[in-house]
Amino acid sequence: MTEMPSRAQTGPGAPSRASERPVVDPSFTQLFEQHFGFVCRSLQRLGVREADMEDIAQELFLAVHRALPESDRSRPIKPWLFGFAVRYASNYRRLSWHRGRELDDVPVSPKLHDKLAAKRTVLGALEKLDFDKRVVLVMHDLEEFTAPEIAAELGVPLNTVYSRVRLAREAFRGLVPAERTDEKEGAR
């Protein structure tokens, strides 16, 4: 049976088992819990396969944990996290070890099948976009960041953001298969 150390044994010079454990800042834990879903969604929209998404997100949050002490706490957190997602998705795509593997989601109902088909259509069109255009389209239209937030996070002029969003939307519309567009119009 082990004894609990007395107060005299727990002073600054005494060995402590608690110091052997990694210290996780409570604000990081809260940040992780609140924004993990956002980061996963962003990674997938930027080209990370669903099967790899959580692993990449966890690696990303390790980098966030290291960078958190030097971060500017006055800036909004979501664009900052999205900046990490852009870098990690870019690295993931560049490595391309994931290419050619089959997707592992199997539809179980017609409604789920339709939802997955729509998701694949959007992700397929996003995949064909130039990465810079894809980033601003996801940030602006899907994650609803403002153009000034995007410009600040990406370090590009505001007019460049507006131009990329306009060009990305045009390119995206051209990449969505005609039958998906026809289905939408027929449903109205």
ROSE-6911 format. One record per atom (N, C-alpha, C, O): x, y, z negated; residue in three letters. Coordinates in steps of 0.1 Angstrom, whole numbers, padded with zeros to 4 digits, always signed. Last residue first. Example, Ala and Ser with C-alpha at 12.3 -4.5 7.8 and 13.67 -1.06 7.14 Angstrom:
BEGIN
+0128-0022-0071SER/+0137-0011-0071SER/+0129+0000-0079SER/+0134+0011-0080SER/+0132-0057-0078ALA/+0123-0045-0078ALA/+0132-0033-0078ALA/+0142-0033-0085ALA/
END
This chain:
BEGIN
-0380+0222+0576ARG/-0385+0235+0572ARG/-0400+0237+0576ARG/-0406+0247+0573ARG/-0369+0200+0587ALA/-0375+0198+0574ALA/-0382+0211+0569ALA/-0389+0211+0559ALA/-0358+0208+0611GLY/-0370+0200+0611GLY/-0377+0199+0598GLY/-0389+0197+0597GLY/-0335+0220+0601GLU/-0345+0228+0608GLU/-0358+0221+0608GLU/-0369+0227+0607GLU/-0321+0198+0591LYS/-0325+0209+0582LYS/-0336+0217+0588LYS/-0345+0221+0581LYS/-0317+0183+0615GLU/-0325+0177+0604GLU/-0330+0188+0594GLU/-0341+0188+0590GLU/-0300+0200+0629ASP/-0314+0197+0634ASP/-0322+0192+0623ASP/-0334+0195+0623ASP/-0277+0198+0613THR/-0284+0211+0615THR/-0298+0209+0619THR/-0307+0216+0614THR/-0271+0171+0617ARG/-0274+0176+0603ARG/-0281+0189+0604ARG/-0290+0192+0596ARG/-0266+0171+0645GLU/-0278+0163+0639GLU/-0281+0168+0625GLU/-0293+0168+0621GLU/-0242+0185+0648ALA/-0255+0191+0652ALA/-0267+0184+0646ALA/-0277+0190+0643ALA/-0219+0186+0620PRO/-0225+0180+0632PRO/-0239+0185+0635PRO/-0247+0189+0626PRO/-0200+0214+0614VAL/-0211+0206+0609VAL/-0218+0200+0621VAL/-0222+0207+0630VAL/-0182+0230+0627LEU/-0177+0217+0623LEU/-0189+0208+0618LEU/-0187+0196+0618LEU/-0192+0255+0630GLY/-0189+0248+0642GLY/-0185+0234+0639GLY/-0186+0225+0648GLY/-0194+0263+0603ARG/-0207+0261+0611ARG/-0204+0253+0623ARG/-0212+0245+0627ARG/-0167+0266+0598PHE/-0174+0256+0591PHE/-0187+0253+0599PHE/-0191+0241+0601PHE/-0160+0288+0614ALA/-0154+0276+0617ALA/-0162+0264+0610ALA/-0164+0254+0617ALA/-0176+0308+0600GLU/-0178+0305+0615GLU/-0172+0291+0618GLU/-0179+0284+0625GLU/-0164+0307+0575ARG/-0178+0304+0577ARG/-0181+0300+0591ARG/-0189+0291+0594ARG/-0138+0315+0581ALA/-0140+0301+0575ALA/-0155+0297+0577ALA/-0158+0286+0581ALA/-0142+0341+0589LEU/-0137+0332+0598LEU/-0139+0317+0594LEU/-0142+0308+0602LEU/-0151+0352+0564ARG/-0159+0353+0577ARG/-0155+0343+0587ARG/-0163+0336+0593ARG/-0130+0346+0547VAL/-0143+0341+0544VAL/-0152+0341+0557VAL/-0158+0331+0560VAL/-0109+0361+0560ARG/-0108+0346+0559ARG/-0122+0340+0556ARG/-0125+0329+0561ARG/-0119+0387+0556SER/-0116+0382+0570SER/-0116+0366+0569SER/-0122+0360+0578SER/-0119+0390+0528TYR/-0131+0391+0536TYR/-0130+0385+0550TYR/-0139+0378+0555TYR/-0091+0386+0524VAL/-0101+0376+0518VAL/-0114+0377+0526VAL/-0120+0367+0530VAL/-0080+0407+0536THR/-0077+0394+0541THR/-0087+0384+0536THR/-0091+0375+0543THR/-0090+0428+0521ASN/-0095+0427+0534ASN/-0092+0413+0540ASN/-0099+0408+0549ASN/-0074+0424+0497LEU/-0088+0422+0497LEU/-0094+0420+0511LEU/-0103+0412+0513LEU/-0043+0407+0502PRO/-0051+0419+0502PRO/-0066+0415+0503PRO/-0070+0405+0508PRO/-0034+0381+0478VAL/-0035+0385+0492VAL/-0044+0398+0492VAL/-0051+0400+0482VAL/-0032+0364+0455GLY/-0021+0374+0458GLY/-0022+0379+0473GLY/-0011+0381+0479GLY/-0051+0348+0446LEU/-0042+0343+0457LEU/-0031+0352+0460LEU/-0022+0349+0468LEU/-0062+0363+0425GLU/-0057+0350+0422GLU/-0047+0345+0433GLU/-0037+0339+0430GLU/-0070+0387+0439ALA/-0061+0388+0427ALA/-0054+0374+0425ALA/-0042+0373+0422ALA/-0088+0377+0458ALA/-0076+0384+0462ALA/-0065+0385+0451ALA/-0053+0383+0453ALA/-0107+0366+0441ILE/-0100+0357+0450ILE/-0087+0364+0454ILE/-0076+0358+0454ILE/-0117+0389+0428GLU/-0111+0379+0420GLU/-0102+0369+0429GLU/-0092+0365+0425GLU/-0127+0404+0451PRO/-0116+0409+0443PRO/-0109+0398+0434PRO/-0097+0398+0433PRO/-0148+0385+0459ALA/-0136+0388+0467ALA/-0125+0394+0460ALA/-0113+0390+0462ALA/-0159+0364+0432THR/-0159+0376+0439THR/-0147+0378+0448THR/-0137+0372+0445THR/-0169+0330+0433PHE/-0159+0340+0429PHE/-0161+0352+0437PHE/-0165+0351+0449PHE/-0185+0307+0439GLU/-0191+0321+0437GLU/-0181+0331+0430GLU/-0186+0339+0422GLU/-0180+0282+0447GLU/-0177+0285+0433GLU/-0181+0300+0429GLU/-0181+0303+0417GLU/-0189+0284+0474LEU/-0193+0273+0465LEU/-0191+0276+0450LEU/-0199+0272+0442LEU/-0180+0308+0485ASP/-0193+0303+0487ASP/-0198+0292+0478ASP/-0210+0291+0475ASP/-0153+0314+0473HIS/-0164+0324+0475HIS/-0178+0318+0476HIS/-0187+0322+0468HIS/-0139+0289+0471MET/-0139+0299+0460MET/-0151+0308+0461MET/-0158+0311+0452MET/-0144+0278+0496VAL/-0147+0271+0484VAL/-0148+0281+0473VAL/-0158+0280+0465VAL/-0132+0298+0513LEU/-0146+0293+0514LEU/-0151+0286+0502LEU/-0163+0289+0497LEU/-0106+0299+0505VAL/-0114+0310+0502VAL/-0129+0307+0504VAL/-0138+0312+0497VAL/-0098+0272+0512VAL/-0096+0277+0498VAL/-0106+0289+0496VAL/-0113+0289+0486VAL/-0102+0271+0539ARG/-0109+0262+0530ARG/-0109+0267+0516ARG/-0119+0267+0509ARG/-0083+0289+0548LYS/-0098+0292+0550LYS/-0106+0283+0541LYS/-0116+0288+0535LYS/-0060+0275+0542ASP/-0062+0289+0536ASP/-0077+0292+0537ASP/-0083+0299+0528ASP/-0063+0251+0556PHE/-0063+0251+0542PHE/-0066+0264+0536PHE/-0074+0265+0526PHE/-0087+0249+0583ASP/-0073+0253+0579ASP/-0074+0255+0564ASP/-0083+0260+0558ASP/-0111+0222+0581LEU/-0107+0236+0581LEU/-0092+0238+0578LEU/-0086+0230+0571LEU/-0116+0195+0578LYS/-0111+0200+0591LYS/-0107+0214+0592LYS/-0101+0219+0601LYS/-0127+0194+0553GLU/-0114+0187+0555GLU/-0108+0192+0568GLU/-0095+0193+0570GLU/-0152+0205+0556LEU/-0141+0212+0548LEU/-0128+0207+0551LEU/-0118+0214+0552LEU/-0164+0184+0570ALA/-0162+0197+0576ALA/-0151+0205+0569ALA/-0143+0212+0575ALA/-0163+0165+0549GLY/-0157+0162+0562GLY/-0154+0175+0570GLY/-0144+0177+0576GLY/-0179+0177+0529LEU/-0165+0174+0527LEU/-0157+0172+0540LEU/-0145+0175+0541LEU/-0204+0177+0543VAL/-0197+0190+0538VAL/-0182+0188+0536VAL/-0174+0196+0541VAL/-0207+0150+0548THR/-0208+0159+0559THR/-0200+0172+0555THR/-0192+0177+0562THR/-0207+0139+0522ARG/-0196+0135+0531ARG/-0196+0145+0543ARG/-0185+0148+0548ARG/-0231+0151+0513LYS/-0218+0154+0506LYS/-0206+0151+0515LYS/-0197+0159+0517LYS/-0249+0138+0529ALA/-0248+0152+0530ALA/-0234+0157+0524ALA/-0228+0166+0529ALA/-0245+0111+0521ALA/-0242+0115+0535ALA/-0241+0130+0536ALA/-0232+0135+0543ALA/-0252+0113+0494LEU/-0238+0110+0497LEU/-0235+0114+0511LEU/-0224+0118+0514LEU/-0280+0118+0498LYS/-0271+0128+0491LYS/-0257+0126+0494LYS/-0249+0135+0496LYS/-0288+0095+0511ASP/-0289+0108+0518ASP/-0280+0118+0511ASP/-0274+0127+0518ASP/-0282+0076+0490HIS/-0276+0075+0503HIS/-0276+0088+0511HIS/-0266+0093+0516HIS/-0300+0085+0471LEU/-0286+0086+0469LEU/-0278+0085+0481LEU/-0268+0092+0483LEU/-0324+0077+0485LYS/-0321+0091+0481LYS/-0307+0094+0478LYS/-0301+0104+0483LYS/-0320+0050+0489PRO/-0321+0058+0500PRO/-0318+0073+0497PRO/-0312+0080+0504PRO/-0296+0036+0466SER/-0309+0040+0469SER/-0309+0049+0481SER/-0299+0055+0484SER/-0269+0032+0463VAL/-0278+0022+0457VAL/-0293+0025+0460VAL/-0301+0016+0458VAL/-0238+0035+0481PRO/-0252+0040+0478PRO/-0261+0029+0473PRO/-0260+0017+0478PRO/-0207+0033+0468VAL/-0217+0025+0475VAL/-0231+0030+0471VAL/-0234+0030+0459VAL/-0175+0046+0470ASP/-0189+0048+0465ASP/-0199+0041+0474ASP/-0199+0044+0486ASP/-0149+0045+0479ASP/-0154+0034+0471ASP/-0168+0037+0465ASP/-0171+0030+0455ASP/-0134+0049+0511LEU/-0141+0055+0499LEU/-0148+0044+0492LEU/-0153+0034+0498LEU/-0103+0033+0520GLU/-0117+0034+0520GLU/-0123+0041+0508GLU/-0118+0040+0497GLU/-0074+0050+0529ARG/-0080+0042+0520ARG/-0095+0044+0521ARG/-0100+0055+0523ARG/-0063+0069+0546GLY/-0065+0056+0552GLY/-0072+0047+0542GLY/-0076+0036+0546GLY/-0043+0087+0523ARG/-0050+0086+0536ARG/-0052+0072+0540ARG/-0043+0063+0537ARG/-0027+0090+0500HIS/-0041+0085+0499HIS/-0049+0083+0512HIS/-0059+0077+0512HIS/-0004+0101+0506TRP/-0004+0086+0503TRP/-0018+0081+0502TRP/-0020+0069+0504TRP/-0001+0128+0511SER/-0009+0120+0520SER/-0008+0105+0518SER/-0011+0097+0527SER/+0013+0150+0502LEU/+0019+0137+0500LEU/+0012+0127+0509LEU/+0018+0117+0513LEU/-0004+0171+0509ARG/+0009+0170+0516ARG/+0015+0156+0514ARG/+0022+0151+0523ARG/-0025+0167+0492ARG/-0028+0165+0507ARG/-0014+0164+0514ARG/-0013+0156+0523ARG/-0013+0172+0468TYR/-0019+0159+0470TYR/-0021+0157+0485TYR/-0018+0146+0490TYR/-0005+0199+0471ASN/+0005+0189+0469ASN/-0001+0175+0472ASN/+0006+0167+0478ASN/-0031+0210+0473SER/-0022+0212+0484SER/-0011+0201+0483SER/-0007+0195+0493SER/-0042+0204+0448ALA/-0048+0198+0460ALA/-0038+0199+0472ALA/-0038+0190+0480ALA/-0024+0219+0432TYR/-0025+0205+0430TYR/-0031+0198+0442TYR/-0026+0187+0447TYR/-0030+0246+0441ARG/-0017+0240+0442ARG/-0016+0225+0441ARG/-0009+0218+0448ARG/-0058+0247+0436VAL/-0053+0249+0449VAL/-0039+0243+0451VAL/-0036+0236+0460VAL/-0058+0244+0408ALA/-0065+0234+0417ALA/-0060+0235+0431ALA/-0058+0225+0438ALA/-0046+0267+0400PHE/-0039+0254+0397PHE/-0045+0244+0406PHE/-0038+0236+0412PHE/-0066+0285+0408GLY/-0052+0286+0414GLY/-0044+0273+0411GLY/-0037+0269+0420GLY/-0086+0277+0391PHE/-0088+0274+0405PHE/-0074+0275+0412PHE/-0071+0268+0422PHE/-0077+0288+0367LEU/-0078+0274+0369LEU/-0079+0270+0383LEU/-0073+0260+0388LEU/-0081+0315+0375TRP/-0068+0310+0371TRP/-0067+0295+0372TRP/-0057+0290+0378TRP/-0109+0317+0379PRO/-0100+0319+0390PRO/-0085+0314+0387PRO/-0079+0309+0396PRO/-0117+0310+0351LYS/-0120+0301+0363LYS/-0111+0304+0375LYS/-0106+0295+0381LYS/-0108+0331+0334ILE/-0102+0318+0333ILE/-0105+0309+0346ILE/-0096+0302+0350ILE/-0100+0365+0340PRO/-0110+0354+0339PRO/-0103+0341+0341PRO/-0094+0339+0348PRO/-0075+0381+0319ARG/-0080+0377+0332ARG/-0091+0366+0330ARG/-0090+0358+0321ARG/-0065+0383+0294SER/-0075+0393+0297SER/-0081+0390+0311SER/-0092+0395+0314SER/-0045+0365+0290ARG/-0058+0362+0284ARG/-0069+0372+0288ARG/-0081+0369+0286ARG/-0022+0354+0310ASP/-0028+0367+0307ASP/-0043+0364+0303ASP/-0051+0361+0311ASP/-0001+0328+0297SER/-0011+0333+0305SER/-0017+0346+0301SER/-0016+0350+0289SER/+0018+0316+0281GLU/+0022+0327+0289GLU/+0011+0334+0297GLU/+0014+0343+0304GLU/+0004+0294+0270PRO/+0009+0305+0261PRO/+0014+0317+0269PRO/+0014+0328+0263PRO/-0004+0279+0293LEU/-0014+0286+0285LEU/-0007+0297+0277LEU/-0013+0308+0276LEU/+0013+0262+0306ALA/+0013+0276+0310ALA/+0004+0285+0302ALA/+0005+0297+0302ALA/+0009+0237+0294ARG/+0022+0243+0294ARG/+0022+0258+0297ARG/+0030+0265+0291ARG/-0018+0234+0301HIS/-0014+0234+0287HIS/+0000+0240+0285HIS/+0002+0248+0276HIS/-0016+0232+0329VAL/-0023+0244+0323VAL/-0019+0245+0308VAL/-0017+0256+0303VAL/-0003+0208+0331ALA/+0004+0220+0336ALA/-0003+0233+0330ALA/+0004+0242+0326ALA/-0023+0192+0322LEU/-0010+0192+0315LEU/-0003+0204+0319LEU/+0004+0210+0310LEU/-0043+0197+0341PHE/-0045+0202+0328PHE/-0032+0201+0319PHE/-0031+0209+0310PHE/-0032+0183+0363LEU/-0034+0197+0363LEU/-0035+0203+0350LEU/-0029+0213+0347LEU/-0035+0157+0353GLU/-0022+0162+0356GLU/-0022+0177+0356GLU/-0013+0184+0351GLU/-0063+0156+0354GLN/-0056+0155+0341GLN/-0041+0160+0342GLN/-0036+0166+0333GLN/-0068+0159+0381ALA/-0073+0169+0372ALA/-0066+0168+0358ALA/-0062+0178+0352ALA/-0057+0135+0390ILE/-0051+0148+0395ILE/-0055+0159+0385ILE/-0047+0167+0381ILE/-0075+0117+0378ASP/-0061+0116+0376ASP/-0054+0129+0379ASP/-0046+0134+0371ASP/-0100+0125+0390GLU/-0098+0127+0375GLU/-0083+0126+0372GLU/-0078+0133+0363GLU/-0095+0120+0418MET/-0098+0133+0413MET/-0095+0134+0398MET/-0089+0144+0394MET/-0093+0096+0431ASP/-0081+0102+0426ASP/-0083+0114+0418ASP/-0074+0119+0411ASP/-0119+0091+0441ALA/-0112+0081+0433ALA/-0099+0086+0426ALA/-0095+0080+0416ALA/-0124+0113+0457GLU/-0131+0112+0444GLU/-0124+0101+0435GLU/-0124+0103+0423GLU/-0095+0130+0470ARG/-0105+0119+0470ARG/-0111+0117+0457ARG/-0105+0119+0446ARG/-0092+0164+0475VAL/-0087+0153+0467VAL/-0099+0142+0467VAL/-0110+0145+0464VAL/-0101+0187+0489GLY/-0095+0175+0496GLY/-0090+0164+0488GLY/-0084+0154+0494GLY/-0114+0207+0477LEU/-0102+0210+0483LEU/-0094+0198+0490LEU/-0083+0200+0495LEU/-0135+0194+0465ARG/-0138+0203+0476ARG/-0126+0208+0483ARG/-0126+0212+0495ARG/-0120+0182+0445GLN/-0127+0174+0455GLN/-0130+0182+0467GLN/-0128+0178+0478GLN/-0112+0204+0429LEU/-0102+0195+0435LEU/-0108+0187+0447LEU/-0103+0186+0458LEU/-0137+0213+0421SER/-0129+0222+0429SER/-0118+0213+0437SER/-0116+0215+0448SER/-0146+0192+0405ARG/-0154+0196+0416ARG/-0145+0204+0426ARG/-0146+0202+0438ARG/-0126+0193+0385CYS/-0128+0181+0393CYS/-0135+0185+0406CYS/-0132+0180+0417CYS/-0130+0219+0374VAL/-0117+0216+0381VAL/-0119+0203+0390VAL/-0113+0203+0401VAL/-0156+0216+0364PHE/-0153+0226+0374PHE/-0140+0223+0381PHE/-0140+0224+0394PHE/-0151+0196+0344GLY/-0160+0194+0356GLY/-0158+0203+0367GLY/-0158+0199+0379GLY/-0134+0210+0327PHE/-0129+0198+0334PHE/-0138+0195+0346PHE/-0133+0192+0357PHE/-0142+0232+0312HIS/-0139+0234+0326HIS/-0134+0222+0333HIS/-0130+0223+0345HIS/-0147+0225+0285GLN/-0157+0233+0292GLN/-0154+0234+0307GLN/-0164+0236+0315GLN/-0126+0208+0278GLU/-0139+0203+0277GLU/-0149+0212+0285GLU/-0158+0206+0292GLU/-0104+0226+0281PHE/-0105+0214+0288PHE/-0119+0209+0289PHE/-0124+0205+0300PHE/-0111+0247+0262LEU/-0109+0250+0277LEU/-0110+0237+0285LEU/-0117+0237+0295LEU/-0110+0232+0239GLN/-0122+0238+0243GLN/-0122+0241+0258GLN/-0131+0239+0265GLN/-0082+0225+0239THR/-0092+0215+0239THR/-0106+0220+0243THR/-0113+0213+0251THR/-0072+0251+0237PHE/-0069+0243+0249PHE/-0080+0232+0250PHE/-0085+0229+0261PHE/-0080+0259+0212SER/-0085+0267+0224SER/-0083+0259+0237SER/-0091+0260+0246SER/-0065+0242+0196PRO/-0080+0240+0197PRO/-0086+0248+0209PRO/-0096+0243+0214PRO/-0036+0228+0208ASP/-0042+0240+0204ASP/-0058+0238+0206ASP/-0062+0234+0216ASP/-0022+0200+0196VAL/-0030+0205+0207VAL/-0038+0217+0201VAL/-0045+0216+0192VAL/+0009+0186+0189VAL/-0001+0196+0185VAL/-0008+0201+0197VAL/-0003+0205+0207VAL/+0017+0151+0185PRO/+0016+0163+0194PRO/+0005+0173+0189PRO/-0006+0169+0185PRO/+0031+0141+0154ARG/+0020+0141+0164ARG/+0021+0153+0173ARG/+0024+0164+0168ARG/+0051+0148+0137GLU/+0054+0138+0147GLU/+0044+0137+0158GLU/+0046+0133+0169GLU/+0039+0163+0118SER/+0047+0170+0128SER/+0052+0161+0139SER/+0056+0166+0149SER/+0027+0144+0102ALA/+0018+0153+0111ALA/+0026+0160+0121ALA/+0022+0162+0132ALA/+0047+0134+0087ARG/+0042+0126+0098ARG/+0033+0134+0107ARG/+0033+0131+0119ARG/+0074+0152+0075SER/+0060+0152+0077SER/+0056+0143+0089SER/+0061+0145+0100SER/+0099+0157+0050PRO/+0094+0151+0063PRO/+0079+0150+0064PRO/+0072+0148+0053PRO/+0103+0189+0035ALA/+0099+0175+0034ALA/+0096+0170+0048ALA/+0090+0177+0056ALA/+0106+0217+0036GLY/+0118+0208+0039GLY/+0115+0193+0039GLY/+0123+0185+0043GLY/+0081+0228+0030PRO/+0087+0230+0043PRO/+0099+0221+0046PRO/+0101+0218+0058PRO/+0064+0201+0011GLY/+0069+0215+0014GLY/+0076+0216+0027GLY/+0076+0206+0035GLY/+0054+0177+0002THR/+0049+0182+0015THR/+0054+0196+0018THR/+0048+0203+0027THR/+0062+0170-0023GLN/+0068+0163-0012GLN/+0064+0168+0002GLN/+0069+0164+0012GLN/+0045+0184-0039ALA/+0059+0187-0040ALA/+0066+0181-0028ALA/+0077+0186-0024ALA/+0021+0171-0035ARG/+0023+0185-0030ARG/+0037+0189-0029ARG/+0042+0196-0020ARG/+0029+0137-0027SER/+0024+0147-0036SER/+0026+0161-0029SER/+0033+0162-0019SER/+0017+0115-0002PRO/+0028+0123-0007PRO/+0021+0134-0016PRO/+0010+0139-0014PRO/+0001+0084-0010MET/+0000+0098-0004MET/+0011+0106-0009MET/+0013+0106-0022MET/+0016+0053-0005GLU/+0012+0063-0014GLU/+0011+0076-0006GLU/+0018+0079+0004GLU/+0006+0022+0009THR/+0014+0034+0009THR/+0008+0045+0001THR/-0005+0046+0000THR/+0008-0012+0000MET/+0000+0000+0000MET/+0009+0012+0000MET/+0018+0013-0008MET/
END
